[in-house]
Amino acid sequence: MGKQKYDFICSLGGNCAAAHNLDCRELRLFSLPFDWTYITSDQPLYQLPEGLKNGFKNFFKKENLRPLSKEEYNTAHADRAQYKDIHSGFYYVNHFRKDIPFDVEYESVKQKMDRRFARFMDKITQANSILFVLSACFEVKTEALTFLLNELKGLYPHKHIQIVALLFKSPTGEHISLPGLEIFHITREMHTYDFTKTNWEWAFLDDVELSSYPHPGLLKRCLIKLIPCRKLRHKLKKKYYIR
């Protein structure tokens, strides 16, 4: 049985693990707005359809970015200035530098995010089949995921849309399979391998592939993976992403 093909595969965030696991399988070919974000509630899943309807005009607005308190701070990115978008519910913990004032850096980061929002919408428009991947460290309600799926189907009625959600630290270990939606409740906590290498729970991504490879730097990036020096490999690989 062959691999399931999709025209567009992307992370919806939750945390960085989804983007990383797409990345290490060469399924992430460009930067998108939710790659390096995380969430702590269902709120962002209810806000995403609104963003797609209005071009994300209310996402990442300057007045809505609230600095995180000491208790909220993500220690994995302690060297970065960290914010929560109080409108969308998304956390941005590695987008801003600590050594540059927020008022100075905001416009350049906003321009980058606007490019990614526009690319996200453009890729959805161009694709006929789409796989969205979400990973989270809390119990996302099934109702929130089905709401998101139904809204996406309403916005794009002629597209095949699939959502796969990996929910860690789950008390149940339950697998829910619905048309267009797979939810894996995973009892273990996330650890370093989820963010730097991979784990068996991500093996479903080995059974999917892109229907085409539009990125001209893909071959170069595959060759870069053969370089033994990790720092040099990382530096060169970043060069071939569309930011």
C-alpha positions in Angstrom: 0.0 0.0 0.0 1.4 3.4 -1.0 1.8 6.5 1.0 -1.0 8.9 1.4 -0.3 12.0 -0.7 -1.2 15.6 0.2 -0.7 18.8 -1.7 0.0 20.7 1.5 1.1 19.5 4.9 1.6 21.9 7.8 1.7 22.4 11.5 -1.1 24.2 13.4 1.2 24.6 16.3 0.2 23.5 19.8 3.9 23.4 20.3 7.1 23.1 18.2 7.1 19.3 17.9 4.8 19.1 15.0 6.9 21.5 12.8 10.1 19.7 13.9 8.8 16.3 13.0 7.5 17.5 9.6 10.9 19.2 9.1 13.0 16.1 9.8 11.0 14.2 7.2 11.3 16.9 4.5 7.6 17.6 4.7 8.1 21.2 5.9 9.4 23.2 2.9 8.8 26.8 4.1 8.1 28.8 7.2 4.4 29.1 8.2 2.8 31.2 11.0 2.2 28.5 13.6 5.4 26.4 13.3 7.0 27.7 16.4 4.0 28.7 18.5 2.3 26.9 21.4 -1.1 27.0 23.0 -2.4 26.2 26.5 -6.2 26.2 25.8 -8.7 25.4 23.0 -9.2 29.2 22.3 -6.8 29.3 19.3 -8.7 26.5 17.5 -11.9 28.6 17.6 -10.0 31.7 16.4 -8.3 30.1 13.4 -11.3 30.0 11.1 -11.9 33.7 11.8 -8.3 34.4 10.7 -8.8 32.5 7.5 -11.9 34.5 6.8 -10.4 37.9 7.3 -6.8 37.4 6.3 -5.6 37.1 10.0 -6.0 40.9 10.3 -6.5 40.6 14.1 -3.6 38.2 14.7 -0.3 39.4 16.0 -1.5 43.0 16.5 0.9 45.0 18.6 -1.7 46.0 21.2 -2.6 42.3 21.8 0.9 41.0 22.4 1.2 40.7 26.2 4.6 40.0 27.8 4.7 36.7 29.7 5.0 36.7 33.4 7.9 35.0 35.2 5.6 32.1 36.0 4.5 31.7 32.4 8.0 32.0 30.9 9.1 29.1 28.6 12.5 28.1 30.0 13.5 26.4 26.8 13.6 29.9 25.2 14.8 31.9 28.2 17.1 34.0 26.0 14.1 35.4 24.1 11.5 38.0 24.8 8.2 36.1 25.1 4.6 37.2 24.4 1.0 35.9 24.3 -1.4 37.1 21.6 -4.5 37.7 23.9 -6.8 37.8 20.8 -5.8 34.5 19.3 -4.4 32.7 22.3 -1.1 31.8 20.6 2.2 32.1 22.5 5.2 33.5 20.7 8.3 32.6 22.7 11.1 32.6 20.2 10.2 35.4 17.7 11.6 38.4 19.6 15.1 39.1 20.9 15.7 40.3 24.4 18.4 42.8 23.4 16.1 44.8 21.1 13.3 46.9 22.5 9.8 45.5 21.5 8.8 48.8 19.9 11.9 48.7 17.7 11.7 45.1 16.6 7.9 44.6 16.3 7.5 46.0 12.7 10.1 43.7 11.2 8.7 40.6 13.0 5.2 41.7 12.0 6.2 41.8 8.3 7.7 38.4 8.6 4.5 37.0 10.2 2.3 38.7 7.6 4.3 36.9 4.9 3.7 33.6 6.6 0.0 34.2 7.1 -0.3 35.1 3.4 1.7 32.0 2.4 -0.5 29.8 4.7 -3.7 31.0 3.0 -2.1 30.8 -0.5 -1.0 27.2 0.0 -4.4 26.2 1.2 -6.1 27.9 -1.8 -3.7 26.1 -4.2 -4.0 22.6 -2.6 -6.7 20.0 -3.2 -5.7 17.8 -0.3 -4.4 19.1 3.0 -3.0 17.6 6.2 -2.9 19.7 9.3 -0.9 18.4 12.3 -1.4 19.6 15.9 0.6 18.6 19.0 -0.2 19.7 22.5 0.6 19.0 26.1 -3.0 19.2 27.4 -6.4 17.7 26.8 -7.7 19.5 23.7 -11.4 18.9 23.6 -12.7 16.8 20.8 -15.5 19.4 20.3 -12.8 22.1 19.5 -11.1 19.9 16.9 -14.4 19.0 15.3 -15.4 22.6 15.2 -12.2 23.5 13.5 -12.6 20.7 11.0 -16.2 21.6 10.2 -15.3 25.3 9.7 -12.4 24.4 7.4 -14.7 22.2 5.4 -17.2 25.0 5.2 -14.5 27.4 4.0 -13.1 24.9 1.5 -15.9 22.6 0.5 -14.1 21.0 -2.5 -10.9 20.1 -0.7 -9.9 16.9 1.1 -8.9 18.0 4.7 -7.4 15.8 7.4 -6.4 16.9 10.9 -4.2 14.7 13.1 -3.8 15.8 16.7 -1.3 14.3 19.2 -2.2 15.1 22.7 0.4 14.3 25.3 0.0 13.9 29.1 -3.4 12.4 28.5 -5.0 10.4 31.3 -6.7 8.1 28.8 -4.4 6.9 26.0 -7.5 6.9 23.8 -7.4 6.9 20.0 -10.4 8.7 18.4 -10.9 8.2 14.6 -13.5 10.3 12.9 -13.9 11.2 9.2 -11.2 13.8 8.5 -9.9 13.7 12.1 -7.5 11.5 14.0 -6.9 12.2 17.7 -4.2 10.3 19.6 -4.3 10.7 23.4 -0.8 9.8 24.6 -0.2 9.2 28.3 3.5 10.0 28.4 5.0 13.5 28.7 6.8 15.1 25.9 10.6 15.0 26.1 13.7 16.2 24.1 13.4 13.7 21.3 9.9 15.0 20.3 11.6 18.4 19.6 15.0 17.4 18.4 14.7 14.0 16.8 11.5 11.9 16.7 9.5 9.2 18.6 7.3 6.3 17.5 4.1 8.3 18.0 5.2 10.4 15.0 5.6 7.4 12.7 2.3 8.2 11.0 4.2 10.9 9.2 6.3 8.2 7.5 3.2 7.1 5.7 2.5 10.4 4.1 4.2 12.4 1.4 3.8 15.6 -0.6 2.3 15.1 -4.1 4.9 17.5 -5.5 8.1 19.2 -4.3 7.9 22.8 -5.4 10.9 24.0 -3.3 14.0 24.4 -5.5 16.3 24.0 -2.5 15.0 20.5 -1.5 17.8 18.5 -3.1 20.4 20.8 -1.6 18.8 20.4 1.8 18.8 16.6 1.4 22.5 16.7 0.7 23.1 18.9 3.7 21.7 16.2 5.9 24.8 14.2 5.1 27.1 16.8 6.6 28.4 15.4 10.0 28.8 18.7 11.8 25.4 19.5 13.4 26.0 23.3 13.7 27.1 23.7 10.0 24.2 21.4 8.9 21.7 23.6 10.8 23.2 26.8 9.5 23.1 25.7 5.8 19.7 24.1 6.1 18.1 27.3 7.3 19.4 29.0 4.1 17.1 27.0 1.9 13.8 27.7 3.7 11.5 30.3 2.3 11.0 32.7 5.3 
